[in-house]
Each structure stands twice: as C-alpha cells, then as structure tokens.
Amino acid sequence: MNIGIDLDEVVTDYLDALNGFLLKEHNIAKRREDYKTANWLDQIDPSAKKRKQIVMQWLESPKFDAIRIAKNAKETIESLAKNNIIYFFTSRHPSQDEATSWWIEKHINIPFDIVYTSSQFAKKDDQIKETKMELCVKHNIKLFITHQYSFAIECAQKKIPVILFDKPWSKGEQLDRISRVSGWPQVAEIQRDAARKASSKAAFMQTIEKGRVTHRK
C-alpha cells in the first residue's frame, strides 16, 4: 500500500526550529498556538517583502538543517515501511531536494520518495502544476497522514482514509475516514490494533476508515 505523509509538522518539529530562529535573528516571539492556519510562513510578518526576506534567511540558516524529528516518528514510520511504500509530501521548494533528502536519510532508515507540492515562495515558472490531490492520485496513495484539516476533508471526499494530527490549525468536526491523533504513538497504536485483529493491510485500513481513533487528552 502507498502511504502519503506530510513532512513538516508531522515527521518534523518544524515550528520549534522556526520559532527559535525568529526569536534569535529577528526578535519575533511566536508560539505554536499563534499559528491559525497551516501557512506558517505567511504569518511571520505583515509585510510581504520583509516576510520573503525572513523566509530566505530561514531556509539558509543552520537551524533549518537542525530541525528535529517528531517524537516516535522514526520507529513508527520504519514499522509502516516494512509492508508499505512511503511518500513524503512537502511544499518545500524542489531546489531544497538535496537538503530534504539528507534530513530524511539522517533520521529515518527506509526507502522513500519525496513528492513536492506547490510552494508559495517559488517563482511562477517553478511552481508545481498539479494539485496535492492530483499528486496523491498520481502516486496511488491509499492512506494519508497529515496536519491539514482542509486536505483531510478533501481526501475523505475521495475515499482516501486519513490520519490527522491534532494541531492548533487543524480543528474541525469529526468525519468518516478521518482519524484524529495527538502524535505518532497513536498511529503506532492503530497499527498494533490492526495487527492484533488480522495480519493484513485490510485490517489496518478498516481501523481508520470510519475515523474511530480520536485524540485522547
């Protein structure tokens, strides 16, 4: 089975690194709770010109390369990869392919592919022409792990089951085919539950298709 996984803020602790950079280099204090949408870089500064300058500095900073992997992501993804093909989805610019591949290889020991979606900071001619959903269809994605509620809805409407990470910007009603989790331990729990029920991929899919796993506080 082909599994699509958002890279930043699902596999990575992206905002911790970004917020540290903003505070140190620009005296901008941001908390994770301050981000109201998944377009984090749009919320750095009201000025588009200054925002672009900050983003370019961020992409070249040591803190960008030092982004940490999310807790328990490594073990869970490596376990998923034993019987599935993993595609990491990212809106990073394709020019960052070498750095992005290096980061994944450093932290996770699996075969993988990277799928680049459209980047708001790419030049017009460099923009990815296909939508994220079109790319999912192209790569025959049968399960998607994301932090974006709007994309989770889009997947569910296309009958693609989703595991949705609970974030300040991912709030919304619970729907069929969307399982909301607080982190990778719950993804691993879904996987273990499926394994106990039956040693098949179908059991794993059945566990999440009706959105029966929700965030436990």
N, C-alpha and C positions, 0 to 999 in steps of 0.2 A: 504494500500500500504506500502511496506517496503522501507524505505529510508536509504541509507548509507551516513554517514557524517564523513569526516576526522576530527580527534580530534584536533591535534596540528596545529596551524596557520589557522584554520577555526573557531573552537569553542574557542580556547585559543589564548592568545597573547604570544605564546611560545618564540619567538625570543627576545622580550623585556626583559624577565626574563633571558634568556640565555646570552644575551649581557651584562646585568648588572652583572651577575656572572663572566663572562670572564674578564671584566674590573676590578672588585674589587679583585678577587682572583688571576688573572694571568697577569694583566696589558695588556690585549689584547683588543684593541679597534675595535669593529665591528659595522657596521650599517646594517640595513635590506637590503639596496641596495647592500651590498657587497656579498650577497649570490646569486650565479649564478645558482645553482641547488637546488632541494628540499632536497638533502642530506646535511642538515646544519652541522651536526656533523663532516662530512668528511672535512669540510673547516675551522676547528678550528686551526689546526697546521699541517705543512708538515710531521712531524714525526708521524708515525702510533703508535709507542709506547707511546709517550707523549700524543697524541690525546686520546688514550684509557684511560690513567690515568686521564686526564682532564674530560672526559665523566663520569667516575665512580664517581669522586668528585662532578660533577654537579648533578648526579642523587640522591646523598645523601645530597645535600645542602638544607638549608631552602628556598632558592629562587626557587627551583624546586617545592616544595609544595605550594609556594605562587604565582604561575603563575596566571595571571588574566584571566578572561573570556573576550572574544571579545565583543566589544560594540554592543548592541542589540541582541546578540546571544541568551540569556536566553529567552526573550519574544517570539522571532520568533520560536525557537525550541519547546518551550512549546505549541505554537499555532499549529505547524505542528503535534505535537504528539497527538493532540485531535482526529485526524482521520487517523493517520498513525502509523506504528511501526518504532521506531528509532534504528538504529545500528550505534554505534560509532566505526570507524576503526582507528587503531593505530599501529605503528611499535615499540611502547614501548615493552620492554621485559615482558612476562607474569608474571614474578616474581613481577612486579610492579602493579599487578592487584588490590590489596587492596588499594594502594595509588591512583590509577587512578579512581577506583570506588568511593572512598571517595571524590575526587575532583569533579566528575560529580554530585554526590548526594548533595554536598555542594552548587553548583551553579545552578543546573537545577532540577526542581521538576517534573520529568516524569519517567515512566517505561522505561528501556533501556537495550540493550545488548551491550557488547564490543566484537569486533572482532579483534583478534591480527594477524597482518601480519608479515612477516619475519623481524627480527631485525639484523642489521649488527654487533651488539655487542654481540649477543647471541652465546653461544657455539654451535658447529656443531650439537650435538645431540639434542639441544633445539630449533633448527630452525623450523619454521612453514613450512611444506612441500608443502602446497597448495599456489598457486599464489593469489594475491589480486583479480584478476578477477574470479578465481575459487571459492574464498570465496563469492564473490558477487552472483554468480550463485547458490551456495550452500544455501545462505540465501534469495534467490529470490528477490534481490534488483532491484527495478523498477525506482529509481532515485538516483543519487549520487551527493553529494556536496563536492567538492574537491578543492585543491590548486595546484594540479599536472597536468600540461598540457598533458604530455605523457599518464597519466592514463585517462584523459578526452577523448583523441582520442581513446584509447582502448575501453572505454565504448561506445562511439558513434558508433564505428565499430560493436559493439554487440547490437546496437539499444537500449542502455540504455541512456536516457536523462541525461544531466549533467548540474549542476550549477557550474561554475568555478570562484573561487575567483581570482581577479587580483593581482598578486604578481610579484616582480622583476624576478622570475624564471619561471613564468607561461605564458610568451609571446608566441604568435603563431597566425596563421591565424584563422579567424572565420569560424567555420564549423557548419553544421546542427547538431541539437541535443545538441549543447554546447551553453549555455547562460553565458556570462561573466558578473560578477558583481563586484562592488567595496567593498561591505560589506553586512552585514545582513539586513540593511534597504531595499536594492533592492530585496533580497529574499522575504521579507515581502510584497514588492510591487507586485511581481509576484503572491504571494498567494492571495492578495487582488483583483488583476485584475481577477484572475480565479474565485474568489468567486462572483464578480460582474457579470461575464458572465453567470455563472451557478453554482448551489450548488452541484457540483460533482467533484470527483477526476479527471475525464477525462478532465475537463476544465483546471485544474492546469497543467496537463501533456501537453495539447495542447499548452499552453502558452510558454513552454520552449523547446518543441521538435525540433522546427526549429531554435533555437538559436536567437530568436528575441530580447532578452533583452541583451543589451551591456553596458559596463562601461560608465557612464556619467562623464565627467570631469567638 
